[in-house]
């Protein structure tokens, strides 16, 4: 297989396509080395995003039509876009399969057939993906403990891992990459560590099928080199890839397994290369400034609450309030207070107001501009702010000012009493319990905290570092922290867009993984 003939990739549980985007973007000697042959995703909104991106990739090596950008700007409906380019739209539809692995829409025989058709006889190919992880995450396990009679082994989300294993055992990819949450390392079933069982299964996928041919896999780490077996004691932590160590502006920690079929030979690929930390501000800067909306004033809904004057008044009236002027014993109190007062005095509505699905204007970035920027867009997509209660606006303002002065996000005990929520768990939080960091500012000079799907519920954990914007992150800002290019459009309602972004693998991290995988296939003589 020549370099110019890209290696097919099968993406399971694809979400909006972050892992696949990274593989698609990987190059060797200036040429693309992978192509997405098939992505499988059950969520209709993520699938629509996958198909739109698949359509975009049909033009790899040639100019993307202006109609695509007209669609991003809201000037052309998606159906009309596809109607103008039916051949490319049809190929994108074949590439992005809306189906639920393990469900009635994707029985094993059909899955095998679709994958084989997509591979078209290729011997060199890669299986990627991550079974849904909510059942393994630390937060998910905490919630599940409160469910009477809950047992992980009966959770359907756990059984989705078996669908991944089945495909490995049925089709024997030369290399596979599986991603999951860090909590997988400590999850147990009937006293047995699930991670060890998974690795045993993936090492010998067909051991429970006596009449099927058997091949074995070596399961390797991409996170750290270890001198002893990565399955010994604390060495399992080597499977955790810490994204902030690899040029991603986010402290995202995920378990990533690299499986290499043993008949490829004794190939030991390098781990991911360490890079300098990238601060959140490097990707947040350069997008149009926005204000937040106001959903409730003084606890009551108001049909005028979203108006500019009402929003300004909801903040400016606080300049002489107790939470601004009081003595709360916080770090650098006077400096924080002066910053709050000056922010309130100078507060104004930005030209882009609250943003929109498309905001026209100049867009820049201070990190990897060739990756993020596309001047043909003419602005920013998926860049609309949320509305918040007036008291939350005050909390965001305080928190952002506190963080700017103290270089850390405030804990609940740092908030003035007037700004502490009237929740039962606040007292425990003040004493260092759960939700101590309920309101979290993304610091300018550090990688952001992990973007998760929880961002769709509220923005409290994702406060913008600019106090004058007084809001949480937009979908586009979250997407930049996740390293999606600006021309990567997320479909659906805003909450559905947030979920897609939060569930994704950062494409720039995926591109680095793809380069390691290509080195394995090249070392095995499978790249031509």
Buried (B, 14 or more C-beta within 10 A) or exposed (E): EEBEBBBBBBBBBBBBBBBBBBBBBBBBEEEBBBBBBBBBBBBEBBBBBBBBBBBBBBEEEEEBBEBBBBBBBEEBEBEEBBEBBEEBBEBBBBBBBBBBBBEEBBEEEEBBEBBBEBBEEBEBBBBBBBBBBBBBBEEBBEEBEEEEEEEBEEBEBBEBBBBBBBBBBBBBBBBBBBBBBBBBBEBEEEEEBBBEBBBEBBBEBBEEEEEEEEBBBBBBBBBBEBEEEBBEEEBBBBBBBBBBBBBBBBBBBBBBBBBBBEEBEEBEBEBBEEEEBBBBBBBBBBBBBBBBBBBBBEEEEBEEBBEBEBBBBBBEEBBEBEBBEBEBEBEEBEBBBEBBBEBBEEBEBEEBBBBBBBBEEEBEBBBBEEBBBBEEBBBBBBBBBBBBBBBBBBBBBBBBBBBBBBEEBBBBBBBBEBBBBEEEBBEBBBEEEEBBBBBBBBBBEBBBBBBBBBBBEEBBBBBBBBBBBBBBBBBBBBBBBBBBBBBBBBBBEBBBBBBBBBBBBBBBBBBBBBBBBBBBBBBBEBBE
